[in-house]
């Protein structure tokens, strides 16, 4: 069993204020013996004033101001100490400064644990004005071992592309981590409505028969609904609302995955029953896929 937590959090453009609030959530989770806690996308430094919709140079300047190296930066070292203190894994979104050049920024997800720095991921799919401010990651789609299972890392808009979650699942991920700042263009008070951000999360969990954890910014633009989603269809283990808060659930990670893959769909394991030799079209170069790293090769 594992106690997992996901935070919906109001952000400000003040790194130290956000860090202090994150610390309180970590302490609250630790009081409930949590094994893991996930924070939203870019939660450390805060979001642009108009997230992704309207580019303003001052937003880009601010992201440079709050960017840090990983793992040697002060914030990563700070959360490593908290992870050791509380015997907990902690993951959060932040702006990372590249070690290759001060002017190169990445939208990053960082994971630390009782053993120290575990790993990081740089967002690949950058929407709207985000692609102006950030560089895309190289698409390594990492999976890391923890005491409660293997976790795969992605960020926000990455979940709109099923190939990302599938790559992580094929690498053995039991849990997909996805911090977001996903806005609701058409607000709806229904906790499980069919907005794109929700549909993508449930679809990625179902098609890979694994856990999916969203942690979304709350507040403006009707963000919110941080969730822990199980591998069975529409299985919500815990969720927040639109307001700031923490979803926490005690789950049997491997047991629920086994149940999904052996029983949920009459024994149809959606990973085992794939036919990758028939999917060659996915990697062929064509008008919709002008760049391909493995042209003509099918997934193994």
N, C-alpha and C positions, 0 to 999 in steps of 0.2 A: 504494500500500500504506500501511497505518497500523498502528501498534502501540498496542493498546488494553489498558487494565488496569482490573480491578474488584476491590475489596477487601472481604473479610469481616473484620470487626473487633470485638473485645471492647471494650465501652464502660464507662467509669466516670463517676460524677457529679462530674467535675473537668474543666473546660474546658481548662485548660492541659495536663493530662496527655493528654487526647485529641488536642489539637493537636500535641503532641510526637510521639505515635505516628503521626499522619497524616503529619507531616514525614518520618519515617523511611520510610514507605511511598512517599512521593513521591520521596525520594532513591533508593530501591531501583528504582522504575520508571524514573527518569531514567538510572540506570546501564544499563538495558536499552533506552535510546533511545525510551521510550514517548512517544507523541503526546498521550495522554489518560489520565486516571485518575479513577475514580468511587468515592466513599465512601458509606457507608450513610446512611439516614434519621436525622436528628437526631444525627449522630455527633459534632458539635462539643461540645454540652453534655451529651449523654447522655440516656438514656431515663427515663421514670417508673419507679419501683421495681417496679410491677406493670403492665407495658405494656398499656394499653387495657382490662384486665379489671376492675380495681377502682379507683374514683376515690378519691384521697386529696388533701385540700387542699394538703398539703405538696409533693406533686408539681407542682401548679399554681404554687405559690410559687417552686419551684425553676426552672421554665421561665421565669418572669419574671426571675429573677436572671441567667440565662445568655443571655437574649435580646439581640440587637444589631440596630442599623439596618444596612440593606444598600443601597448599597455602602460607605457612609462609615464603618461600624464597623471596629474594630481588626482583627478576624479576616479580614474580606474583604480589607482592605488587606495583611495579612500574606501571604495566599495569592496575591494579585496579584504580590507581589514574588517569591515562589517560582516562579510560572508564568513570569515574565520570566526569572528566573535559569536555569531548566531548559528554556526554550522548549517549554512543555507546557501543555495545557489541564487544568484541575482543577475538579471538581464535587463538592459535598458538601452534606449535609443539616444544617440548623440551625434554631433557633428565631429567627424574625425579629420584631423590634419594629416595629410600624407607624409610619410617619412621621406618621400622622393622630392618633395618641393612644398614650400610654405603656401603657395598659391593654389594647391590642389586639395579640394575638400570632398569628403564622402559622407553620405548618410549611412551611419553604421549602427549595428546592434552588437553590444558587447556582453559577454557571458563570463562571470567569475564564480568561484565556489570556495569551499573550505580549503581546497588544495591550492588556491591562488587563481591566476589568470587562466581561463579555459580556452577562450577563442573569441573570434569576432567575425562579422559578415558585413560586406558593403553592398548596399542596395543596387540592384541591376536595372530594374525598370523604373525610370524616372519620369513622372508625368508633368505635363504643363510647364510652369516656370521653374520647377525643381531642376530640370535638366540644364537650365542656365546657370544655376548656382553651384551644382554638384557634378562630380565625375561619376560615371557608373562603375560598379564593381566588375570584376572579371568573370563572374559567373561560376565560382568554384562550388557554391551551394554546400557549405560545410555541415557535417554531422558530428556531434561531440558526445562522448560517454559521460553519464552522470550516475549517481547511485540509484536513481529511480527510473533509468532508461536512457535511450539515445535520443538526443534532441537535434532537430534540424532547424536552421535559421533562415528566415526570410523577413522582408519588411513591406508592409502596406500594399502598394500596387503590385508587388510581386505575386500576390495571391490571385490576381486576375488572370494569371498565366498558369494553366494546369501543369505545364512542363516543370515548373519550379518545384512544386510540392511532390510531383512524381519522382523527380530526380532525388529528392531528399528521402522519400520513402524507399526507393530502390537501394539507397545507401544504408538502409536499416533504421531510419528515424522512427521512433515510437510516438514522439510528440513533435508537432510543428509549431514553432514559436513565431508569432507575427505581430510585432508592435505596429500600431497604425495611428494615423491622424486622418481618418476617413470621414469626410463631411457627408451629412445627409442633405442632398439638394432639395428633396421634398420631404420635410419632416413628417414623421408618423409616430404616434405614441405607442404603437404596438411593439412590444419587445422583440418579436420574431417576425417582423414584417419582411416583405420581399424586396428590400432595397439591395442594390448590387453588392455593397460591402458585406451584408449578411449572407446573401446567397453564395458568394465566393467562399466564405469561411466554412459553411456547412458542406458545400460541394467538395472542397479539398479534404475535409475529414472523411466524408463518405467514400469518395472514390479511391482513397488510399487506406481506408479502414484503420485509421490511427487517430490519436488525439490532436486537436488543433486549439491553440490558445491565442486569442486576440487580446491585445491591451490597447485601448483607444484613448486618445485625448478626449476629455469631456469639456463642456462649456459651449462656446460659440459654434455656429454652423451645425447645431444639433448633433455634435459628436457624442460618443459614449458607447455604452453596451460592450464593455470588456467581458469576454466570455471564455469559459473552459468548455469545449465541445468534445464529446466522446466519439468513438469510432462507429457507433451504431446510428442509424438514421435519425437526425434531428435530436440527438441526445445532448441536452444542455445540462452539464453538471453544476454549473454556477454562472451567474451573470450579474452585472450591475445594470443600472438604468442610464438615463442621460446624465445624471449628476455624478459628481466625484464619489468614488467609493472603491471597494475591493471585493472581488469575487473570489471565494476560496472553497475548495472541494477536496475531500479525502477520497482518492480513487485507486482502484487496482489497475494499474496501467497495462500490464501484460495480460491480466485476466480478461479485461474488457476487449482488448484487441483480439485475443483468442476467440472470445465469444462472437465478436463481429465476423471474423473470417471463417468460422466454422458453422455458425447458426443464423446470423442475421438475414442472409439472403439465400436461405436453403442450401448452405454450403458453398456458395459461389465466392471464392476468394478473389477479389478484384485485382490483386497483385499477381497471384499465382496463375490465374487464368488468362493473363495477357498473351498476345501473339505479336511480340516485337518485330519479328521478321516481316510482318505485313505493314509496318509503319514507316517504310522508307521515304514516303512522300514528305514526312515531317522535316527531313534534313536535306532535301534536294534544293538546289539553288533555283529560285524562280522569282517572278516579279514581287511576290509578297514575302520572299525570303532571300533577299539579294546577297546576304553574307551568311556563309555556313562554314563552321569549323570542321565538320566531318561530312563533307559533301558525299551523298550517295550511300553513306554507311548507316545501317539501321542500329537501333538501340540493342545493346547486349544485355 
